[in-house]
Amino acid sequence: MADKRAFVTGHPIAHSRSPKIHGYWLRQYGIDGSYQAIDVAPADFAAFLSSLGEHGYHGGNVTIPHKEAAFAGVAHRDHAAEEIGAVNTLWFEDGVLWGGNTDGYGFAANLDEHAAGWAANGPAVVLGAGGASRAVIHALKERGIRDIRIVNRTLARAEELSRHFGPGVSAHGAAAVGELLADAGLLVNTTALGMHGDATLSADPARLPDHAIVTDIVYVPLETPLLAAARARGLKTVDGLGMLLHQAVPGFERWFGRKPEVTPELRRMIVADIEVH
Ligand code: ATR
């Protein structure tokens, strides 16, 4: 059995690309470790969490639908998890189970890699007010963006997030999006819209200033309709795959003791996987 063991759990989990990412790094660095996907039904999650130590796991990742249950079930949480209200990374410290959230870190690290200086670009418009939006807003706040505009089909959910994150984070309904874009430096899509050509919330990149950066956390397809429209408009775009790759870094470092690198080769491997599925 491998020396250090980690996992990703979700339901379903077969589609997860995390085993490919961590498997690549384990091979790359010659570490005697393993990372496996484990399907756990919601009713069994609490028992799974409490049995981690006895099964010899150093920790793991948690994905849909268990991120909130993991938040509730760990003994300690890091600051990001508290702010986001969900846990995606588990590890042990002195035998005690910790939960963290690396989604906001992954989001910011992806922009650092592909759009250096992004945080100084001006107000940010965030489309969507779900779990992914919370991670993005947390990252934007951490990086000092003082004007964050949440736009959501359901205004009440945006208002809830605005209250949660406090001053500098405002809530808007879909009708306001055009005017909110006029002086924005960053546009982030955190919703699945655009994938299905749904027009209930549409942000036209033509309304953005020339220096604006557009990013989408959706990475299938790699170039979403929003990114394609932004590119056609001549704007800087960053796809969402890097967020997936970078959010994996802190977990790997905790379990396996080495900070891994997000390399072009790793990206190519995951892009190839997206293309065949
Ligand atoms: P996630 O955790 O991936 O963010 P979520 O919590 O279900 O998922 O949130 C989905 C987000 O996408 C919400 O902002 C949702 O808008 P509502 O709050 O109005 O439901 C948004 N969304 C999903 N489908 C949409 C659509 N067809 N048009 C506009 N917004 C949509």
Boltz pocket constraint, residues with backbone or C-beta under 6 A from the ligand:
constraints:
  - pocket:
      binder: B
      contacts: [[A, 127], [A, 128], [A, 129], [A, 130], [A, 131], [A, 132], [A, 133], [A, 152], [A, 153], [A, 154], [A, 155], [A, 157], [A, 190], [A, 191], [A, 192], [A, 193], [A, 198], [A, 199], [A, 200], [A, 201]]
      max_distance: 6.0
